[in-house]
Amino acid sequence: METSPIPVLTVQTAPFEDQRPGTNGLRRKTAVFEGKKNYLQNYIQSVLSSIDLRDRQGCTMVVGSDGRYFSRAATEVIVQMAAANGIGRLVIGHNGLLSTPAVSCIIRKIKAIGGIILTASHNPGGPSGDFGIKFNVANGGPSPDTVMERIHQVSRTLEEYAICPDLRIDLSRLGRQEFDLENKFKPFRVEIVDSVEVYLQLLRNIFDFNAIKSLLTGQDQVKIHIDAMNGVMGPYVRRILCDELGAPANSAVNCVPLEDFGGRPPEPNLTYATSLVDAMKGGDFGFGAAFDADGDRYMILGENGFFVNPSDSVAIMAANLSTIPYFRQLGVKGFARSMATSTALDRVAKAMKLALYETPTGWRYFGNLMDSGRCSLCGEESFGTGSDHIREKDGLWSVLIWLSIMAARKQGVEQIVREHWAKFGRNYFCRFDYEGLDPRAAFYLMRDLETVISGKAFTNQKFAVGDHIYSVERADNFEYIDPVDGTVARNQGLRIIFTDAARLVFRMSGSGGGMGATIRTLASCVIVDVGIGSVYHIQEL
């Protein structure tokens, strides 16, 4: 019995004024996407229409989510709209799940035109939580500013969207599903793929899995404790760390993806990953890690709960890349960090005689550096680290880097960190977030602060904190000129830099859920020539 082609409908709509994507796509309260008529459809149409029509027709896109509430419903709409807008093939993770690193990996592997990721990263899930839509481009990385501006411009004038409302897919069934559409010469194809396999194949080509497996299973095995925080990483942790690398099944906890992440924000830090912190403080485990909802951020803890600052983590990775087969084979080209990240990485780059690039916050700024062969490793202070193996930060890759270093050096986390401090000096770093602020008040606060620090009288001012005097060397609103294409990014955060290399940074965040503004304040100072047996004193700025 023949089935009729699925109709393609054009639906009238009206634009929304608040669909400018931020640092990590468009994030709003879930109720906005779910409850505002056409809000989701408008933004998806804006994303699809931002792709040139000639490139869009018949192309392949990747779709994945971190499993948060409303992801399944949104995935169904994306499929219906992609079909109606001429996309030829969608590759979707099993049950709609794909980590952000896996999406980047698959985009690059199959040469897709891009991918849509349904995630609000570490923000809370559930009906009262946050929801987000992120568009990654053909290199596998987040949309650059030019693409985000195109999406925003389309959203401001959108009057209609195209959709196939009768098209239904089964996200639980692996394999290919094909659909005939009205006025389309070729069938529309959806492929549901194993969420882990392609990404696992990539990791096998980067690391010495035998060395890591010996660390986790050998005579002197290191017991690990991994918290997937009920996000997308559960299947990856089980498959890669347990099944592939031999860690006992009880090494991994909270591995079932939940729509509300078990009622806690899926944020891998000392505040929210408290069960991991408590477990590590007991002294039974030599290595601990937690991941955020979509798997691009991570936290590392050593025995007895020894905390590794994310700014230190990327610097320690950089200093030990020779332990990784991928970098031994391809070499190390340079390093990059966000402006808000401490200068610990700078010291390693100087010692290795490699270039160091300081960029605005947002992983998209690293893409050009990696695509042009300037950068091999990059990191941000918000628990994100990655390399040129993909174009996203990568939490599980970072964990495997740490395990590789431990296997090669036959040392625990704390000893590795303290020896790094002894060799390169120690950068103290702290961050405070002021969230839910009135946007106008936050704007005026930042404007007035910039006025203060831009005045000539501010330079050379001295501030006393305890018995230490901090003298201002310079202050500015950070501006970045991309060394590849000359693109200029202005107003990226206020910096106060002191003569002893201590820094204060004030920055408006672009990754909130739309409920008020967030101002991040970051402070760091440097102590050089640190001995292993020294007593460390944190100086507060």
N, C-alpha and C positions, 0 to 999 in steps of 0.2 A: 504494500500500500504506500503510495507516494504521499509525502508530507509537503504542505505548502511552504514556500519560502517565508521566513520570519520578516514581518514588516519593519521598516525603518521610519520612525516618527520624528517630526520636528516639533518641539514644544516651546511655546512662547514663555519668556521669563523677563525679569528686570534685574539690572546690575545691583550688586552690593558694594558699599563703599569701603568695607573693611577686609578686603581679600588681598592685600599686599603681603606676599610671603616674607617671613622673617629669616633669621639665621638658619633655621632648620625647616623651612617650608611654612605651611600655614597651620598654626595651632590655635584651637579655640576650646572652650568647654564643650564636652560631648553633646550637651543639650542644644547647642547652636547648630551643629551639623545634623543632628537627628530631628530637631524640632522646627527649624526654620525652613519653610517650603523652598525647595530648589537651591538651598545653600550649598549642599554637597555637589549637586549636578552643575551648578554654575562654575564652581572651582575646577572640577574635572574637565569641563568643556574649555575653560580658560587654559588649562595645561595642554590639552590636546591641540587646541587652536594655535598655541604658541609654536608648534612644530610646523615647519613649512609644508604645505599641502603635498608637494611633490615627494617630499621625504616620508610623509605620513602614510601615503597610500601603499598598502601591502607590507608595511614594515613589521618588525617584531618588537614587542615590549615585554618587560618583566613586571610582575606584580607580587608583592608580599606584604605581610603585616606582622606585628609583634603579638598578635592575638588578643589585643585589648577589646573591650566592649565596643560594639558597633562595627568591628572590622569585617565580619562576614557580610553584613548588609551592604556596607560600602563597597566591598569587593564585587558583589553582584552588580551594583550600579556601574562600577568601572568597566566590567566586562560588557555590559549592555551598551555603554557609550563608546567604548573602544571599537566594537563591531560597527556601530552606526557611523563612526568617523573614519572608517577606511583602514583601520589597523588590520593587518593580515593574520597575525599570530600573537597570542598572549602566552607567556610561560609563567605559571603560578605555582607557588610552593604547596605541598600537600596540606590539606585543611586550611589553605590560605596563609600558612606560616613560612616566613623567610626572615632570617636575621638581616640587618642592614649590610654587614660585610658579605653575606651570601648573595644578596641582590647585586652588589657591585661586582662580585666575582662572576656571576652568571651573565650580566650585561656584557662584560668584557669577553667571556668565553664564547658566547654565541653571536657577538657583534650586534647586539640589539641597539635600537635607536635611543633607548633609555628605560627607565623603570619608575614605577610608582610604589612608594613605601608608606603604609599606613602605620604611623607611630607618632607618639608624642614623647619618645625617649624615656627619660626618667620621671616624667610627670605622672601623677596618679591616674588609674583607670577606673572603669565602672561607669554607670549612668551619671554619677555626679562628678566624674573626673574629667580628664582632658582627652582630646582626640587631635590627630595631626595627619597631614598629607604632605609628603615630601617627593619631589621629582628629581631623580638622578639622570644625568645626561649620558651620552654615548661612551664617554671614557670611564663610566661607572661611578663618577663622583657627583656631589651635590651640584645643583644648578648654580652657575656663576651669576654675578649681578645682572648681566645683560639678559639672561634668560628669565630671571625673576622679574625684571622690569617688564619684559614682554608679557608674561603671565598677568601681571598687575594691570597693564594697559588694556589687555583683552577683557579682563574682569570688569573694568569700569564702564565699558560700552556694550556689554553682552546683552543681546535681545532674544536669543533662542539657543537651544541645545538640541543635539541629535541623540536618539536613544532607541534601542530595540527592547521594549519592556517585556516582550514575551520570551526572550532568550533566557534559558535556565541552564546552569552548570552544576555539576556535582564535584565539590572541592575535595571530597573524601576518596574519589576514584582516580588512582594513578593512571596516566596514559593520555591519549589524544581524544578530543571530542570536536566534531566538526558540525558546522551549521550553515545552511544555505539562507542567504539574505536576499530580500527584494532588491532588484537593480544592481546586484553585485555579481561579477563574472566568476569569481573564485569563492569557494567556501571560507568562512571565518573559522580559524582553528584555535582551540585552547588546549594547552598541554599542562597537565598537573604532574609535577616532578617531585622526586624525593627532595626534601628540604635541605638535607645535609650532604648528599653524595658529591656534587660538583665542588663544593667548598672543601670537603675532606680531601679530595684528589689534589687540590691546590696546596693544602697544608703538607701533604705527603712529599711534595716536590720542594718544599722550603726547609723542613726540619729533618733532623736525624731521629726518626721515631724510635729506632732501637735504643738509642741513648736515653731518651725520655722514658721508655718502657722499663729499662733497667733501673732507672732512678725510682720508679714507682712500684717495682715488683722485686727488685734484687735483694741481696742479703742485707744491705743497709738501706732498705727502702724508706723513702720519705712518705709519711702519711699525709694525705691532702684532704682538705675540706672545702668543697665548692658549693656556693649558693647561687642557683639560677634565678632566685627571687621571683619564681612563678611567671617569668617572661618567656620569650621565644627561645632562650638558650637551653632550656631543659633537654630537648632532643639532641642538641649538638654536644652538650656535656656528656650525656649518657653514651652516645655513639662514639665520640672521639676519645674522651678521657677514660671512660670505663671500658667499652667494648674494644676499642682499637689499641689503647695504651696500657690497659691492664689495671687501672685503679679499681679498687673494690667498689661494688655498687653503692655501698653506704657512704662512699666518699662524697657523693653528690646529693644535695637536698633541694627541696622546693623546685623540682624539675618538671612538674606538670603545669603547662601554661594555663593561666586563669585570666578571665576577662577583667577582674579587678586586682590582679596580682596578689591575691590573698589579703586585700584590705590595707596594704602598706604601699607607699611610693616605691617603685622599683629603682631606687637610686643607690648605687654601690658606694656608700660612704659610711663614716663612723656613726652617723646619726640614725640611718635607716637600716643598715645591715647589722643590726645589733645582735641577732642570733649568731651570725658568723663571728663577730667580735668576741662574744661570750665563749663560744666553742674554742676559739684560738687561744684565749687567755688561760684555758685549762691546761695547756702545755702538752696535750696529746697529739697535736698535729704540727708538722713542720712547715706547712705551706697552706695558705688559705686565699680564696678569691671569691669575688661576687661580680655579677654582671647586671647591667641595666636591662630594661624591657626589650630593646631591639638588638642588644648584643654588641654595641660598638664601644661602650664604656666598661671599665673594670676597676676593681680595687684589689691591691695585694697586701696580705698580712703574713708576717713570719711567725715563728714559734713564740708562744706567750703573748700573742697579739701585737707584735712589733709592726707598726704601721709604716708603709712606704708612701711618702708623699708623691703625687703624680708627676710633679716637676722633677723630682729626683729619679723617678722610675724611667722616664724617657732618657735621661742623661746616663743612667746605669746601663740601659739597653745599648745606647750608642757606643759606650766604652767597651762593650763585650760582643759586638756584632760578629767578631771573628769566630765565635762559637757556633754560628748558624751556617749550614752549608750554602744556603741561598746567597748570602753576602760574601762568603769565601769565593764563590764562583763568579758573581757579577761585580764584586767590588762595592765600595761605599762612595757615593758621589758628593754628598753634602747633607746637612741637617736643616730643619726648620721648626720653629715654634711660634705659637701665638704670642702677641705682645703681652698678654696678661700672665703668661707662664714665666716662672723664675729663670734666671740666667744660668742655671746649672748646666744646661745643654751647651751653652756658649763656651764654657770652660773645656768641655770635652772636644768640641769642634776645634778650638784653638790648639789643644794638645795634639790632635790628629792632623792638623794643618788642612782642615776642610772648611768649606763655606758654611756660614750660618745665616739663615734668612729669618727675619722677624716679621710676622704677618698680622693682620687683624684677626680677631676671633671669628671662627667659621672655617670648617674643613675645606670649603670650596677654594680658599686661597692657596692651598697646597697643591691643587691639581695641576696648574700650569707649571709649577716647579718640577713636579715629578714627570709630567708628560715631556718636558724639555730636557730631561736627564740631569737636572741640577740637584735633585734631592732624593735621598734614599730612605730617610727616617724623619718622622715629624710627630709633634705632640702638642697637647693643650693641657692647661691646668685643671680642666674639668674631667679628669680621669679618661682622657682619650689619647691613644697612641696608635700609629700605624706606619706602613711603609709603602713602597711603590709596587707591592704585589697586587694591591687593589687601589681604589681611590677613595677609601673610607677609613675611618679609625676602626680598629678591630680588637675587641676585647679578648676573644679566645686566642687569637694570634699572639697577643701580648702575654697572656698566661703561658703559652708554649715557649715564648722567648725566655721568660723567667725560669721555667723548668729546665730549659736547655743550658742556661748559664749555671744553674745549680748543679746539673749533671757534669758539666765540663770542669767546673772549679771545685766540685766536691765540698761545697760550703752551703751553709744555710742562708736564709734571706738577710738576717741581721748582720752577719759577718760580711757578706757581700756589700751591703750598704755602708757599713762603718769603714771598710777598707776603701771604698770609693770616696767617702768624705776625707779620709786621711790623704789620699792622693790628689784630689781636685779641690778640696775645700767644701764647706757646707753652706748651702743656701737655705735659710729659714724662710718659710712661706706660710701665709694664712689668708683666708678669704672669708668675707662676711657678705651675706646677701640680704638686702632689704626688699622684701617682696610685698605685692599687693598695694603698692603706693598709688596715690592719685596721679594719673599720667601728667596732668598740667603741673602739679607741684614738683614731680620728678624732673620735668623739662626745665622749669625755672631754677631748680636747685643746681642742675648741671650747668645751665647757662651762667648762673652767678658765680659758680665755682671756677668756671673757665675764665671769667672776667678777672677774678682775683689772681689766679696763677699766671695769667698772661701779662699782668702789669710788670713794668721794669723793676718796681720795688720788691717784687716777690723773689727774684733771683738773688742769691746770696743770703737770703734770710736764714736764721738759725732757730732750731726748735730743740728744746731740752726734754729728754725723756729719761727720768732717773738721773744717772750720772753721765749719760751719753748726750752729746750735742750733734744734731743732724743739720748739715749745711746744704741748702738747695744749690744744685749745680745748674739744673735747667728744668723747665716745665713746658709741656705742650699738649696739644690735641693730636693724637697719633694719626699720621698720614702714611699710606702705603702706596708705593709705585711699583707695579708688577714688573719685574725685570725681564719678563718674556714679551709681553705685548704693550707695556707702557700704561696700562689701565691704572687710574688713580682712585684710591678709596680714602675718602676724607672723614673726619669726625668719628674716629674709631675708638676713642676713649682718652680720658685725661691722664697724663703721666706727670708725676713729680719725682725727679731723679736726684738723689743726693750725692755728695762728693765721695762718699765711701761705697757707692754702687747700690745702696739701699734704694727701694722704690716704693711709691704709692701709686695705685691705679684705681680710677673711678670709671665705671663703664655701665651704660644702659644695656640691659640684656634684650636680645631679640628672640628668646626661646621660651617665653612664658605661654600660658594658655589663654591669654586675652583678658584675664581678670586683674587689671591694674598693671603698673609698671614695676620693673625690678632694677635696682641699682646694685651692682656688684662692686665691693671695695676689696682690693687685694694689696697685701703688703709683703715685702720680702727684704731680707738683709743677708749679708754674706759674711762668713767667718772663714778665713783662709788658713792654710797650714794647720789643719786639725789633726792631732795625733789620735791613734786608736784608743789610748787610755785616757783621753782628755775628759773633763767634765764640761758638758754643754749647757750654756745659758741662753735661753731664748730672749731676745730683746724685742719688746713690743714697740711698734711704731705708732 
